[in-house]
Amino acid sequence: MKKLIGILSALLMIIPSFIYGQDVPLTEKKVTTESMENKERKLKEKADDKVRKENTKRTNKYNRSLAMYPKNQIGYILNPTACPLGLNFYNFFNKNFGWYVDYRTGLSNFNENYWADSDRSWIENLSGTNGTSGNLVSSGGYSVLNLGLSTRIGGSKYTAFVIYLGVGSSTEKLYDEYLSEYESLGPYYVRNGGNTFTNFNFGFLRQTDALISWQVGFDSAVPGINFGIGFTWN
């Protein structure tokens, strides 16, 4: 009986150890499987991300190949308040960069009954005038000449966007004023040189595939805003 009890006791000690020993590999196998699955998932995500970036890069390159690039153009430009008559010319020597020249001038902003740009000696000898009043006026407008560079900053298949920056000179026209004793005559104005300043010119240009362009710009030495319309060609 004691021997039987001893055998049973030994079996009770061996069986749990055997069962526990069988569970360890299963647990380790489960952990190993999850680790491999996580690693495979990360590798797949990395590969998918690489493919996605390559496709995006390829698409952007294709879109850029279809984009419109700047064209040469000639246009009319004006500053309504200071120099309403003007022309500009743009020449692009590659797909992104070019140069431009811009000239504008103003008419005398005097009343139509005033005599502007008259001969000084004729006015001073004219009966009824009292010579110069000493009043120097500057309402003769401006003359502007600029030269600069332009560059493409973006666009689409149908539009090219360009910014431009240049430097030049701006001359404010000055006149001497002569008064008359007769209400029906004068005042008379005679050109008396002008004030010349260094001028910085900058702005934005939009060209379209319809061969028409629009622009807006500014001058550092001229009051007001510049507006323009141009015609492009290849």
Beta strands, then each sheet from edge to edge (+ up, - down):
strand 1: 72-78
strand 2: 85-92
strand 3: 97-105
strand 4: 129-137
strand 5: 142-155
strand 6: 159-180
strand 7: 188-208
strand 8: 212-219
strand 9: 226-233
sheet 1: 4+ 6- 5+ 3- 2+ 1- 9+ 8- 7+
end
